[in-house]
Amino acid sequence: MKKVKPPVTIEVSDILNLARLAMSRVDVQPLFWHFKWKNQPILGYLSSIPYWYGNLPIFAYTKLNCELKSYIAYMSVEKEEVVLTDSNDDSRYMYGAVIETEDEPPFITENLSRPYRLKDKPVLIKAGNLNSLIRMLIILSDTNSSPPLWCFEFKGKHVLGLIAPFFDYYDANALPVFFYIESDVKPPAPFIRYISLKTGEEISYVPYISDMKYFYGRIVNVKSMPFFTGPSLGGRR
């Protein structure tokens, strides 16, 4: 059997951040993987993004310290909440099914066992300010979904950024560009609310989605980010 390449593994801060990442679309029900790795329960979400000469699979995960149920229920309107449940009949929530595997998936756990080193790096571009970063996020979004804003610490700074694919770049399927900003303080809330008016742009951090006249960006806190190795990085290696 042909060896299956492992996905990029990203450990998110907790189950709430995992749900915020996986359950941004109301038209798609995500699949959550559940297995034990070195006797540690793992809950994860497998997705992919356009990246250089194909697609890059990403396994975002968190380590569980609670009893798991059949579904992950999540809401972000008027309040943000994640609930582990065996039913999926409350219309206030979006649901993701949990699939338990008898054994650990070796193609996934291969990169859990060691620090992951991404061979092909994205181009790093530092945005001038948060407003510019959110404008880029709006361009990449549609009515159903938007990319996450990844948040992590790097050399004493809090980095907030997103991956933007520029398609059909020479012979590449998509040129991956990581746009980011740095701050001395962590974002105070998990969502960024934005609107552009005749009087100018309004932008603020908020704990949940409320007034639908605004655009909302969702922040996903992670423990490390393999796409980011510092501002000296220039592109593909």
FIPA-444827 format. One line per field, with one value per residue: residue number from 1; residue in three letters; chain; y negated, z negated, x of N, C-alpha, C in turn. Coordinates in nm, 2 decimals, decimal comma. Layout:
<rs>
num	[NUM_...] $
residu	[ALA_...] $
chaine	[A_...] $
n.v	[Y_...] $
n.w	[Z_...] $
n.u	[X_...] $
ca.v	[Y_...] $
ca.w	[Z_...] $
ca.u	[X_...] $
c.v	[Y_...] $
c.w	[Z_...] $
c.u	[X_...] $
</rs>
This chain:
<rs>
num	[1_2_3_4_5_6_7_8_9_10_11_12_13_14_15_16_17_18_19_20_21_22_23_24_25_26_27_28_29_30_31_32_33_34_35_36_37_38_39_40_41_42_43_44_45_46_47_48_49_50_51_52_53_54_55_56_57_58_59_60_61_62_63_64_65_66_67_68_69_70_71_72_73_74_75_76_77_78_79_80_81_82_83_84_85_86_87_88_89_90_91_92_93_94_95_96_97_98_99_100_101_102_103_104_105_106_107_108_109_110_111_112_113_114_115_116_117_118_119_120_121_122_123_124_125_126_127_128_129_130_131_132_133_134_135_136_137_138_139_140_141_142_143_144_145_146_147_148_149_150_151_152_153_154_155_156_157_158_159_160_161_162_163_164_165_166_167_168_169_170_171_172_173_174_175_176_177_178_179_180_181_182_183_184_185_186_187_188_189_190_191_192_193_194_195_196_197_198_199_200_201_202_203_204_205_206_207_208_209_210_211_212_213_214_215_216_217_218_219_220_221_222_223_224_225_226_227_228_229_230_231_232_233_234_235_236_237] $
residu	[MET_LYS_LYS_VAL_LYS_PRO_PRO_VAL_THR_ILE_GLU_VAL_SER_ASP_ILE_LEU_ASN_LEU_ALA_ARG_LEU_ALA_MET_SER_ARG_VAL_ASP_VAL_GLN_PRO_LEU_PHE_TRP_HIS_PHE_LYS_TRP_LYS_ASN_GLN_PRO_ILE_LEU_GLY_TYR_LEU_SER_SER_ILE_PRO_TYR_TRP_TYR_GLY_ASN_LEU_PRO_ILE_PHE_ALA_TYR_THR_LYS_LEU_ASN_CYS_GLU_LEU_LYS_SER_TYR_ILE_ALA_TYR_MET_SER_VAL_GLU_LYS_GLU_GLU_VAL_VAL_LEU_THR_ASP_SER_ASN_ASP_ASP_SER_ARG_TYR_MET_TYR_GLY_ALA_VAL_ILE_GLU_THR_GLU_ASP_GLU_PRO_PRO_PHE_ILE_THR_GLU_ASN_LEU_SER_ARG_PRO_TYR_ARG_LEU_LYS_ASP_LYS_PRO_VAL_LEU_ILE_LYS_ALA_GLY_ASN_LEU_ASN_SER_LEU_ILE_ARG_MET_LEU_ILE_ILE_LEU_SER_ASP_THR_ASN_SER_SER_PRO_PRO_LEU_TRP_CYS_PHE_GLU_PHE_LYS_GLY_LYS_HIS_VAL_LEU_GLY_LEU_ILE_ALA_PRO_PHE_PHE_ASP_TYR_TYR_ASP_ALA_ASN_ALA_LEU_PRO_VAL_PHE_PHE_TYR_ILE_GLU_SER_ASP_VAL_LYS_PRO_PRO_ALA_PRO_PHE_ILE_ARG_TYR_ILE_SER_LEU_LYS_THR_GLY_GLU_GLU_ILE_SER_TYR_VAL_PRO_TYR_ILE_SER_ASP_MET_LYS_TYR_PHE_TYR_GLY_ARG_ILE_VAL_ASN_VAL_LYS_SER_MET_PRO_PHE_PHE_THR_GLY_PRO_SER_LEU_GLY_GLY_ARG_ARG] $
chaine	[A_A_A_A_A_A_A_A_A_A_A_A_A_A_A_A_A_A_A_A_A_A_A_A_A_A_A_A_A_A_A_A_A_A_A_A_A_A_A_A_A_A_A_A_A_A_A_A_A_A_A_A_A_A_A_A_A_A_A_A_A_A_A_A_A_A_A_A_A_A_A_A_A_A_A_A_A_A_A_A_A_A_A_A_A_A_A_A_A_A_A_A_A_A_A_A_A_A_A_A_A_A_A_A_A_A_A_A_A_A_A_A_A_A_A_A_A_A_A_A_A_A_A_A_A_A_A_A_A_A_A_A_A_A_A_A_A_A_A_A_A_A_A_A_A_A_A_A_A_A_A_A_A_A_A_A_A_A_A_A_A_A_A_A_A_A_A_A_A_A_A_A_A_A_A_A_A_A_A_A_A_A_A_A_A_A_A_A_A_A_A_A_A_A_A_A_A_A_A_A_A_A_A_A_A_A_A_A_A_A_A_A_A_A_A_A_A_A_A_A_A_A_A_A_A_A_A_A_A_A_A_A_A_A_A_A_A] $
n.v	[0,12_-0,22_-0,47_-0,71_-1,05_-1,26_-1,50_-1,86_-1,94_-2,12_-2,24_-2,36_-2,60_-2,51_-2,32_-2,50_-2,68_-2,50_-2,43_-2,68_-2,72_-2,49_-2,51_-2,72_-2,74_-2,74_-2,57_-2,33_-2,04_-1,96_-1,70_-1,55_-1,40_-1,14_-0,99_-0,79_-0,88_-0,79_-0,73_-0,96_-1,13_-1,26_-1,52_-1,61_-1,80_-1,77_-1,93_-2,12_-2,34_-2,55_-2,54_-2,61_-2,37_-2,21_-2,09_-2,16_-1,95_-2,00_-1,92_-2,01_-2,02_-1,93_-1,84_-1,64_-1,67_-1,58_-1,40_-1,26_-1,31_-1,23_-1,44_-1,76_-2,06_-2,40_-2,75_-3,09_-3,33_-3,60_-3,48_-3,30_-2,96_-2,62_-2,28_-1,95_-1,68_-1,43_-1,45_-1,62_-1,81_-2,08_-2,38_-2,61_-2,57_-2,48_-2,17_-1,92_-1,60_-1,34_-1,11_-0,81_-0,64_-0,31_-0,25_-0,46_-0,69_-0,63_-0,80_-1,05_-1,07_-1,05_-1,30_-1,41_-1,32_-1,45_-1,76_-1,96_-2,03_-2,25_-2,20_-2,35_-2,68_-2,95_-3,28_-3,55_-3,84_-4,14_-4,31_-4,66_-4,74_-4,65_-4,70_-4,68_-4,40_-4,29_-4,39_-4,23_-3,98_-4,01_-4,01_-3,75_-3,61_-3,47_-3,44_-3,22_-3,14_-3,22_-3,26_-3,15_-3,37_-3,32_-3,30_-3,34_-3,31_-3,45_-3,48_-3,65_-3,82_-3,88_-3,73_-3,78_-3,65_-3,55_-3,31_-3,36_-3,25_-3,30_-3,23_-3,04_-3,12_-3,17_-2,86_-2,74_-2,61_-2,76_-3,05_-3,07_-3,32_-3,46_-3,69_-3,92_-4,07_-4,22_-4,23_-4,36_-4,27_-4,02_-3,95_-4,07_-3,94_-3,69_-3,75_-3,98_-4,27_-4,45_-4,73_-4,94_-5,28_-5,59_-5,77_-5,65_-5,37_-5,12_-4,93_-4,66_-4,45_-4,17_-3,96_-3,78_-3,71_-3,95_-4,21_-4,19_-4,36_-4,41_-4,29_-3,99_-3,86_-3,56_-3,45_-3,22_-3,06_-2,93_-2,69_-2,68_-2,78_-2,64_-2,77_-3,00_-3,14_-3,36_-3,70_-3,71_-3,53_-3,45_-3,30_-3,01_-2,73] $
n.w	[0,00_0,08_-0,08_-0,29_-0,29_-0,57_-0,73_-0,78_-1,12_-1,37_-1,68_-1,86_-2,10_-2,27_-2,30_-2,23_-2,06_-1,86_-1,77_-1,68_-1,46_-1,29_-1,25_-1,10_-0,88_-0,79_-0,61_-0,60_-0,76_-0,99_-1,03_-1,31_-1,43_-1,66_-1,88_-2,06_-2,15_-2,26_-2,50_-2,54_-2,49_-2,18_-1,99_-1,67_-1,36_-1,01_-0,73_-0,42_-0,22_0,07_0,20_0,30_0,52_0,52_0,29_-0,06_-0,33_-0,65_-0,99_-1,25_-1,61_-1,95_-2,29_-2,49_-2,80_-2,91_-2,92_-2,62_-2,38_-2,13_-1,95_-1,86_-1,97_-1,87_-1,90_-1,80_-1,78_-1,95_-2,18_-2,25_-2,25_-2,33_-2,33_-2,45_-2,33_-2,31_-2,14_-1,85_-1,81_-1,88_-1,75_-1,79_-1,77_-1,58_-1,45_-1,48_-1,38_-1,58_-1,52_-1,63_-1,63_-1,63_-1,65_-1,66_-1,39_-1,18_-0,98_-1,06_-1,33_-1,29_-1,26_-1,50_-1,68_-1,66_-1,64_-1,39_-1,07_-0,82_-0,49_-0,24_-0,25_-0,31_-0,15_-0,35_-0,45_-0,61_-0,73_-0,73_-0,93_-1,15_-1,02_-0,74_-0,73_-0,79_-0,57_-0,37_-0,46_-0,41_-0,13_-0,08_-0,16_-0,14_-0,11_-0,27_-0,42_-0,57_-0,58_-0,87_-1,12_-1,23_-1,55_-1,76_-1,97_-1,92_-1,97_-2,19_-2,10_-2,00_-1,73_-1,46_-1,19_-0,84_-0,58_-0,24_0,07_0,39_0,69_0,98_1,01_1,20_1,26_1,04_0,85_0,65_0,50_0,18_-0,06_-0,36_-0,54_-0,80_-1,13_-1,42_-1,78_-2,11_-2,29_-2,36_-2,14_-2,27_-2,25_-2,08_-1,83_-1,55_-1,47_-1,19_-0,98_-0,70_-0,65_-0,53_-0,70_-0,77_-0,86_-1,10_-1,36_-1,58_-1,87_-1,97_-2,18_-2,06_-1,77_-1,66_-1,57_-1,24_-1,03_-1,03_-0,93_-1,03_-1,16_-1,26_-1,53_-1,58_-1,83_-1,86_-1,96_-1,83_-1,51_-1,21_-0,96_-1,01_-1,06_-1,12_-1,03_-0,85_-0,66_-0,32_-0,12_0,08_0,01] $
n.u	[0,08_0,05_0,23_0,08_0,09_0,15_-0,07_-0,03_0,00_-0,17_-0,19_-0,46_-0,59_-0,80_-1,11_-1,31_-1,19_-1,13_-1,39_-1,47_-1,31_-1,38_-1,65_-1,76_-1,93_-2,27_-2,38_-2,25_-2,17_-1,92_-1,67_-1,55_-1,26_-1,19_-0,96_-0,73_-0,40_-0,10_-0,23_-0,37_-0,66_-0,76_-0,91_-1,00_-0,99_-1,00_-0,89_-0,83_-0,62_-0,57_-0,24_0,08_0,18_-0,05_-0,29_-0,29_-0,31_-0,46_-0,45_-0,62_-0,62_-0,70_-0,62_-0,82_-0,98_-1,21_-1,53_-1,63_-1,89_-2,15_-2,18_-2,05_-2,17_-2,22_-2,25_-2,25_-2,38_-2,51_-2,42_-2,12_-2,07_-1,97_-2,08_-2,08_-2,26_-2,52_-2,73_-2,88_-3,08_-3,14_-3,21_-3,07_-2,80_-2,51_-2,39_-2,14_-2,04_-1,90_-1,65_-1,53_-1,23_-1,10_-0,83_-0,54_-0,50_-0,24_-0,13_-0,20_-0,10_0,17_0,28_0,22_0,40_0,64_0,81_0,66_0,79_0,75_0,81_0,78_0,74_0,51_0,49_0,58_0,41_0,39_0,12_0,01_-0,16_-0,44_-0,68_-0,61_-0,56_-0,81_-0,95_-0,83_-0,92_-1,19_-1,20_-1,13_-1,35_-1,68_-2,04_-2,09_-1,87_-1,55_-1,19_-1,00_-0,86_-0,55_-0,40_-0,12_0,17_0,49_0,82_0,78_0,59_0,24_0,10_-0,12_-0,28_-0,35_-0,39_-0,35_-0,44_-0,30_-0,41_-0,30_-0,03_0,24_0,37_0,25_-0,01_-0,13_-0,01_0,09_0,03_0,11_-0,04_0,00_-0,01_0,16_0,15_0,18_0,01_-0,24_-0,52_-0,83_-1,08_-1,27_-1,37_-1,36_-1,51_-1,64_-1,70_-1,76_-1,81_-1,95_-1,84_-1,61_-1,40_-1,51_-1,39_-1,36_-1,30_-1,50_-1,71_-1,88_-2,10_-2,33_-2,50_-2,60_-2,53_-2,26_-1,94_-1,78_-1,48_-1,32_-1,12_-0,87_-0,71_-0,39_-0,13_0,11_0,25_0,30_0,33_0,46_0,77_0,91_0,99_1,20_1,17_1,13_0,99_0,92_1,11] $
ca.v	[0,00_-0,35_-0,55_-0,83_-1,16_-1,31_-1,64_-1,96_-1,93_-2,24_-2,23_-2,48_-2,62_-2,43_-2,27_-2,61_-2,73_-2,40_-2,45_-2,81_-2,69_-2,39_-2,53_-2,86_-2,74_-2,68_-2,48_-2,21_-1,98_-1,91_-1,57_-1,55_-1,27_-1,12_-0,87_-0,80_-0,88_-0,78_-0,73_-1,09_-1,15_-1,37_-1,56_-1,69_-1,84_-1,76_-2,02_-2,15_-2,48_-2,56_-2,56_-2,58_-2,28_-2,12_-2,13_-2,13_-1,91_-2,05_-1,85_-2,10_-1,93_-1,96_-1,73_-1,64_-1,63_-1,57_-1,29_-1,30_-1,27_-1,20_-1,56_-1,89_-2,17_-2,53_-2,87_-3,21_-3,44_-3,65_-3,43_-3,19_-2,84_-2,49_-2,18_-1,81_-1,63_-1,31_-1,49_-1,73_-1,86_-2,21_-2,46_-2,72_-2,53_-2,40_-2,04_-1,84_-1,46_-1,29_-0,97_-0,75_-0,53_-0,20_-0,27_-0,59_-0,69_-0,65_-0,91_-1,17_-1,07_-1,06_-1,44_-1,45_-1,26_-1,53_-1,90_-1,96_-2,13_-2,26_-2,22_-2,46_-2,79_-3,06_-3,41_-3,63_-3,98_-4,21_-4,42_-4,78_-4,76_-4,55_-4,73_-4,62_-4,26_-4,26_-4,41_-4,11_-3,87_-4,03_-3,97_-3,60_-3,55_-3,47_-3,45_-3,11_-3,12_-3,31_-3,19_-3,19_-3,45_-3,25_-3,38_-3,27_-3,38_-3,43_-3,57_-3,76_-3,90_-3,81_-3,74_-3,75_-3,64_-3,46_-3,25_-3,40_-3,18_-3,37_-3,12_-3,04_-3,20_-3,10_-2,72_-2,70_-2,61_-2,88_-3,11_-3,10_-3,44_-3,47_-3,83_-3,92_-4,19_-4,18_-4,32_-4,33_-4,21_-3,92_-4,00_-4,06_-3,87_-3,59_-3,79_-4,11_-4,33_-4,55_-4,79_-5,06_-5,37_-5,72_-5,84_-5,58_-5,23_-5,09_-4,80_-4,64_-4,31_-4,15_-3,82_-3,69_-3,77_-4,01_-4,29_-4,13_-4,46_-4,40_-4,17_-3,93_-3,77_-3,47_-3,43_-3,08_-3,06_-2,80_-2,69_-2,71_-2,79_-2,59_-2,85_-3,12_-3,12_-3,49_-3,80_-3,70_-3,43_-3,51_-3,23_-2,87_-2,68] $
ca.w	[0,00_0,09_-0,21_-0,30_-0,35_-0,69_-0,72_-0,88_-1,24_-1,44_-1,81_-1,90_-2,25_-2,34_-2,22_-2,18_-1,94_-1,75_-1,71_-1,61_-1,33_-1,21_-1,24_-1,05_-0,77_-0,83_-0,51_-0,60_-0,90_-0,99_-1,09_-1,41_-1,46_-1,80_-1,90_-2,17_-2,11_-2,38_-2,61_-2,55_-2,40_-2,08_-1,91_-1,56_-1,24_-0,90_-0,61_-0,33_-0,16_0,19_0,15_0,40_0,64_0,49_0,17_-0,18_-0,44_-0,79_-1,10_-1,38_-1,71_-2,09_-2,38_-2,57_-2,94_-2,95_-2,86_-2,48_-2,34_-1,99_-1,87_-1,91_-1,94_-1,88_-1,86_-1,80_-1,77_-2,07_-2,28_-2,20_-2,35_-2,28_-2,42_-2,41_-2,35_-2,23_-2,05_-1,76_-1,78_-1,92_-1,63_-1,82_-1,76_-1,47_-1,50_-1,41_-1,43_-1,63_-1,47_-1,71_-1,56_-1,72_-1,67_-1,62_-1,25_-1,17_-0,89_-1,14_-1,45_-1,25_-1,29_-1,64_-1,75_-1,65_-1,59_-1,24_-0,99_-0,69_-0,39_-0,15_-0,33_-0,24_-0,16_-0,46_-0,43_-0,73_-0,70_-0,79_-1,05_-1,16_-0,92_-0,62_-0,75_-0,78_-0,43_-0,30_-0,50_-0,34_0,01_-0,07_-0,22_-0,07_-0,20_-0,36_-0,50_-0,56_-0,64_-1,01_-1,16_-1,33_-1,66_-1,83_-2,02_-1,85_-2,02_-2,28_-2,03_-1,96_-1,59_-1,41_-1,05_-0,76_-0,46_-0,12_0,19_0,52_0,78_1,11_1,01_1,29_1,27_0,92_0,83_0,57_0,42_0,04_-0,13_-0,50_-0,59_-0,95_-1,22_-1,55_-1,89_-2,24_-2,37_-2,29_-2,11_-2,39_-2,22_-1,97_-1,70_-1,51_-1,40_-1,10_-0,89_-0,63_-0,63_-0,47_-0,80_-0,79_-0,90_-1,24_-1,39_-1,73_-1,92_-2,03_-2,23_-1,98_-1,66_-1,70_-1,46_-1,11_-0,94_-1,04_-0,89_-1,15_-1,15_-1,38_-1,57_-1,63_-1,90_-1,84_-2,04_-1,74_-1,37_-1,12_-0,85_-1,05_-1,12_-1,14_-0,92_-0,75_-0,56_-0,19_-0,03_0,09_-0,01] $
ca.u	[0,00_0,13_0,24_-0,01_0,16_0,08_-0,11_0,02_-0,07_-0,18_-0,27_-0,54_-0,58_-0,90_-1,22_-1,39_-1,12_-1,15_-1,52_-1,48_-1,24_-1,44_-1,80_-1,79_-2,02_-2,40_-2,43_-2,16_-2,15_-1,79_-1,64_-1,44_-1,19_-1,15_-0,88_-0,63_-0,26_-0,02_-0,33_-0,42_-0,77_-0,74_-1,02_-0,94_-1,06_-0,91_-0,93_-0,72_-0,62_-0,48_-0,10_0,18_0,15_-0,16_-0,36_-0,22_-0,41_-0,43_-0,52_-0,62_-0,66_-0,69_-0,62_-0,94_-0,98_-1,35_-1,60_-1,68_-2,03_-2,16_-2,18_-2,00_-2,27_-2,16_-2,32_-2,17_-2,47_-2,56_-2,32_-2,05_-2,07_-1,96_-2,14_-2,07_-2,40_-2,56_-2,84_-2,85_-3,21_-3,16_-3,18_-2,98_-2,66_-2,46_-2,35_-2,04_-2,04_-1,77_-1,63_-1,43_-1,16_-1,06_-0,69_-0,49_-0,47_-0,10_-0,09_-0,21_-0,02_0,31_0,33_0,20_0,51_0,76_0,78_0,64_0,87_0,68_0,91_0,74_0,69_0,44_0,55_0,53_0,39_0,34_0,02_0,04_-0,24_-0,54_-0,78_-0,57_-0,57_-0,95_-0,99_-0,79_-1,01_-1,32_-1,18_-1,12_-1,47_-1,81_-2,16_-2,10_-1,75_-1,43_-1,08_-0,97_-0,75_-0,47_-0,34_-0,02_0,28_0,62_0,93_0,73_0,48_0,12_0,08_-0,25_-0,26_-0,43_-0,32_-0,43_-0,39_-0,31_-0,42_-0,23_0,09_0,33_0,33_0,20_-0,16_-0,17_0,10_0,04_0,09_0,07_-0,05_0,00_0,03_0,21_0,11_0,24_-0,10_-0,33_-0,66_-0,91_-1,20_-1,25_-1,42_-1,34_-1,63_-1,59_-1,80_-1,70_-1,92_-1,91_-1,76_-1,49_-1,41_-1,53_-1,34_-1,35_-1,31_-1,63_-1,71_-1,97_-2,17_-2,46_-2,56_-2,56_-2,48_-2,12_-1,86_-1,71_-1,37_-1,31_-0,98_-0,85_-0,58_-0,31_-0,01_0,22_0,20_0,41_0,35_0,53_0,90_0,97_0,98_1,31_1,13_1,10_0,91_0,94_1,25] $
c.v	[-0,12_-0,42_-0,68_-0,94_-1,22_-1,46_-1,73_-1,95_-2,07_-2,22_-2,36_-2,48_-2,53_-2,39_-2,39_-2,67_-2,63_-2,41_-2,57_-2,79_-2,61_-2,43_-2,67_-2,86_-2,67_-2,58_-2,35_-2,17_-1,92_-1,77_-1,59_-1,41_-1,26_-0,99_-0,90_-0,79_-0,89_-0,79_-0,87_-1,11_-1,28_-1,39_-1,65_-1,71_-1,84_-1,84_-2,04_-2,29_-2,47_-2,61_-2,52_-2,49_-2,18_-2,18_-2,08_-2,08_-1,96_-1,97_-1,94_-2,01_-1,99_-1,84_-1,74_-1,60_-1,62_-1,45_-1,34_-1,24_-1,25_-1,32_-1,68_-2,00_-2,30_-2,64_-2,99_-3,34_-3,47_-3,60_-3,32_-3,08_-2,71_-2,39_-2,05_-1,75_-1,50_-1,33_-1,60_-1,80_-2,01_-2,31_-2,58_-2,69_-2,47_-2,28_-1,99_-1,70_-1,42_-1,14_-0,92_-0,64_-0,43_-0,22_-0,41_-0,59_-0,73_-0,77_-1,04_-1,18_-1,08_-1,20_-1,49_-1,41_-1,34_-1,67_-1,90_-2,07_-2,14_-2,29_-2,34_-2,57_-2,88_-3,19_-3,49_-3,78_-4,04_-4,32_-4,54_-4,80_-4,65_-4,57_-4,67_-4,47_-4,22_-4,28_-4,29_-3,99_-3,88_-3,98_-3,82_-3,53_-3,55_-3,47_-3,33_-3,09_-3,22_-3,23_-3,23_-3,29_-3,37_-3,34_-3,30_-3,36_-3,35_-3,53_-3,68_-3,84_-3,81_-3,83_-3,70_-3,76_-3,55_-3,42_-3,29_-3,33_-3,27_-3,26_-3,15_-3,13_-3,13_-2,95_-2,66_-2,70_-2,73_-2,93_-3,14_-3,22_-3,45_-3,62_-3,83_-4,06_-4,13_-4,28_-4,27_-4,26_-4,12_-3,98_-3,97_-3,98_-3,79_-3,64_-3,94_-4,16_-4,45_-4,60_-4,92_-5,15_-5,50_-5,79_-5,77_-5,44_-5,22_-4,95_-4,78_-4,49_-4,29_-4,00_-3,73_-3,78_-3,83_-4,08_-4,24_-4,24_-4,47_-4,28_-4,12_-3,84_-3,69_-3,44_-3,29_-3,08_-2,93_-2,81_-2,71_-2,71_-2,75_-2,68_-2,97_-3,09_-3,25_-3,57_-3,79_-3,60_-3,49_-3,43_-3,08_-2,83_-2,54] $
c.w	[0,00_-0,04_-0,19_-0,36_-0,46_-0,66_-0,81_-1,00_-1,32_-1,57_-1,85_-2,05_-2,33_-2,25_-2,16_-2,06_-1,82_-1,69_-1,63_-1,47_-1,24_-1,17_-1,20_-0,94_-0,82_-0,73_-0,51_-0,74_-0,90_-1,06_-1,19_-1,43_-1,61_-1,82_-2,02_-2,11_-2,24_-2,51_-2,63_-2,45_-2,31_-2,01_-1,80_-1,44_-1,12_-0,78_-0,52_-0,27_-0,03_0,15_0,25_0,51_0,61_0,38_0,05_-0,29_-0,57_-0,89_-1,22_-1,49_-1,85_-2,17_-2,47_-2,71_-3,00_-2,87_-2,72_-2,46_-2,19_-1,90_-1,94_-1,87_-1,96_-1,83_-1,88_-1,79_-1,90_-2,19_-2,21_-2,30_-2,27_-2,38_-2,36_-2,44_-2,27_-2,14_-1,96_-1,71_-1,83_-1,81_-1,66_-1,79_-1,62_-1,52_-1,41_-1,47_-1,47_-1,59_-1,55_-1,63_-1,67_-1,75_-1,62_-1,47_-1,23_-1,08_-0,96_-1,25_-1,42_-1,28_-1,42_-1,73_-1,75_-1,61_-1,44_-1,18_-0,85_-0,58_-0,30_-0,23_-0,24_-0,24_-0,27_-0,43_-0,55_-0,69_-0,78_-0,92_-1,04_-1,05_-0,78_-0,62_-0,73_-0,64_-0,34_-0,33_-0,42_-0,19_0,03_-0,12_-0,12_-0,16_-0,30_-0,45_-0,48_-0,62_-0,79_-1,02_-1,27_-1,43_-1,74_-1,88_-1,94_-1,90_-2,10_-2,22_-2,00_-1,81_-1,55_-1,26_-0,97_-0,64_-0,34_0,00_0,32_0,63_0,92_1,12_1,08_1,30_1,14_0,92_0,76_0,50_0,28_-0,02_-0,26_-0,54_-0,74_-1,01_-1,35_-1,65_-2,02_-2,33_-2,29_-2,26_-2,23_-2,37_-2,10_-1,83_-1,67_-1,42_-1,31_-1,01_-0,83_-0,60_-0,57_-0,57_-0,83_-0,83_-1,05_-1,26_-1,54_-1,76_-1,99_-2,07_-2,15_-1,86_-1,70_-1,58_-1,33_-1,01_-0,93_-0,97_-1,02_-1,11_-1,27_-1,40_-1,62_-1,70_-1,89_-1,92_-1,96_-1,60_-1,28_-1,00_-0,88_-1,12_-1,14_-1,02_-0,82_-0,64_-0,43_-0,10_-0,03_0,08_0,06] $
c.u	[0,09_0,12_0,16_0,07_0,08_0,03_-0,03_-0,06_-0,06_-0,26_-0,33_-0,55_-0,68_-1,01_-1,30_-1,32_-1,13_-1,29_-1,54_-1,41_-1,33_-1,59_-1,83_-1,90_-2,15_-2,44_-2,35_-2,15_-2,01_-1,78_-1,53_-1,39_-1,16_-1,08_-0,79_-0,49_-0,18_-0,11_-0,39_-0,54_-0,75_-0,87_-0,97_-1,03_-0,97_-0,97_-0,81_-0,73_-0,54_-0,34_0,00_0,13_0,04_-0,24_-0,28_-0,32_-0,36_-0,51_-0,51_-0,68_-0,64_-0,69_-0,74_-0,91_-1,12_-1,41_-1,66_-1,82_-2,03_-2,15_-2,11_-2,11_-2,20_-2,25_-2,23_-2,25_-2,53_-2,48_-2,25_-2,04_-2,04_-2,01_-2,11_-2,20_-2,42_-2,68_-2,81_-2,98_-3,24_-3,11_-3,09_-2,84_-2,64_-2,39_-2,24_-2,04_-1,90_-1,76_-1,51_-1,36_-1,10_-0,91_-0,65_-0,46_-0,32_-0,06_-0,11_-0,11_0,13_0,36_0,29_0,32_0,63_0,72_0,77_0,72_0,81_0,79_0,89_0,67_0,61_0,53_0,49_0,52_0,32_0,25_0,05_-0,04_-0,36_-0,65_-0,74_-0,58_-0,71_-1,00_-0,95_-0,88_-1,14_-1,31_-1,18_-1,25_-1,58_-1,93_-2,17_-1,99_-1,65_-1,31_-1,06_-0,86_-0,67_-0,40_-0,25_0,09_0,41_0,72_0,87_0,62_0,36_0,10_-0,06_-0,24_-0,35_-0,35_-0,41_-0,36_-0,41_-0,30_-0,34_-0,12_0,20_0,28_0,27_0,05_-0,20_-0,04_0,04_0,11_0,03_0,07_-0,07_0,03_0,08_0,16_0,17_0,13_-0,19_-0,46_-0,75_-1,04_-1,18_-1,30_-1,38_-1,45_-1,59_-1,71_-1,73_-1,82_-1,86_-1,82_-1,63_-1,51_-1,43_-1,48_-1,33_-1,35_-1,43_-1,63_-1,80_-2,03_-2,30_-2,53_-2,51_-2,52_-2,33_-2,06_-1,78_-1,59_-1,35_-1,16_-0,97_-0,71_-0,52_-0,19_0,12_0,17_0,31_0,43_0,44_0,66_0,98_0,98_1,09_1,27_1,08_1,01_0,94_1,08_1,26] $
</rs>
